[in-house]
């Protein structure tokens, strides 16, 4: 079972930036389309962005399009999410996982808090 460890969260003011990382424990990571997801207090977990296994194709939720950039480094088994122009509504715990229906076990996530 692949283990996922998210990091890079923090507290920023609106308009600020953060870069999240997700380290996978096994090289099988490189064969999967991957995604970032987030869960705000009292809400369901939602999709944020996905990237193909090769890194060539990306797709974003409308709410983050133009502000967030997903990328990956398969040599390092690591997924990234560059978040710019952050808004208070981006406040959530952010998770990474396989983009498709079947998921690995969820990691602990990393908290992102954006103040007005």
C-alpha positions in Angstrom: 0.0 0.0 0.0 1.5 3.3 -1.0 1.8 5.9 1.7 1.2 9.6 1.0 2.6 12.4 3.1 1.4 15.9 2.4 3.3 19.0 3.5 3.7 22.7 2.9 0.5 24.1 4.3 0.4 27.1 6.6 -1.4 30.3 7.4 -1.3 33.2 4.9 -3.2 36.3 4.2 -5.5 36.6 1.2 -3.5 37.1 -2.0 -0.6 35.1 -0.7 1.0 31.9 -2.0 1.9 28.5 -0.8 3.4 25.4 -2.4 2.2 22.0 -1.3 4.1 18.8 -1.7 2.9 15.2 -1.6 5.6 12.5 -1.2 4.7 8.9 -2.2 6.4 6.0 -0.6 6.7 3.8 -3.8 7.7 4.3 -7.4 4.3 3.0 -8.5 3.3 6.6 -8.0 4.8 7.4 -11.5 2.2 5.2 -13.3 -0.9 6.9 -11.9 -2.8 10.1 -12.7 -2.7 12.0 -9.5 -4.9 14.6 -7.9 -5.2 17.2 -5.1 -8.4 17.3 -3.0 -9.4 19.5 -0.1 -11.9 19.4 2.7 -13.2 22.5 4.5 -14.7 22.3 7.9 -18.3 20.9 7.7 -18.0 20.1 4.0 -17.4 17.1 1.8 -13.9 16.5 0.4 -13.8 18.0 -3.1 -11.6 17.8 -6.2 -9.0 20.5 -6.8 -6.7 19.5 -9.6 -5.4 16.5 -11.4 -2.4 15.6 -13.6 -1.7 12.7 -15.9 1.0 10.2 -15.1 3.3 11.8 -17.6 2.6 15.4 -16.4 1.5 16.5 -19.8 -2.2 16.9 -19.0 -3.7 18.9 -16.2 -7.3 19.7 -15.2 -8.6 22.1 -12.5 -11.7 22.8 -10.6 -13.3 26.1 -11.8 -12.8 27.6 -8.3 -9.0 27.4 -8.6 -8.4 27.7 -12.4 -5.8 30.3 -13.1 -4.6 30.5 -9.5 -3.3 27.0 -8.8 -0.8 24.9 -10.7 -0.4 21.1 -10.3 2.9 19.5 -11.2 4.9 16.3 -10.5 8.4 14.9 -10.3 8.2 11.2 -11.0 12.0 10.8 -10.2 11.2 12.0 -6.7 7.8 10.3 -6.3 6.4 13.8 -5.5 3.4 15.8 -6.4 3.1 19.5 -6.1 0.4 22.2 -5.9 1.5 25.8 -6.4 -1.3 28.0 -5.0 -1.3 31.7 -5.8 -3.8 34.5 -5.1 -5.2 32.6 -2.2 -8.6 33.4 -1.0 -10.3 32.8 2.4 -12.5 30.2 0.7 -9.4 28.1 -0.1 -9.1 27.4 3.6 -9.2 23.6 4.0 -7.1 20.5 4.7 -5.4 19.5 1.4 -4.8 15.9 0.4 -3.3 14.1 -2.5 -4.3 10.7 -4.0 -4.9 8.8 -7.2 -7.1 10.9 -9.5 -9.3 7.9 -10.5 -12.0 6.1 -8.6 -9.8 3.7 -6.7 -7.8 5.4 -4.1 -4.8 4.6 -1.9 -5.2 5.2 1.9 -5.6 8.9 2.6 -2.7 10.7 4.3 -3.0 13.2 7.1 -3.3 16.1 4.8 -1.9 19.6 5.2 -3.8 22.5 6.6 -4.1 25.7 4.6 -5.6 28.7 6.3 -6.2 31.9 4.4 -7.2 35.0 6.4 -9.0 38.0 4.9 
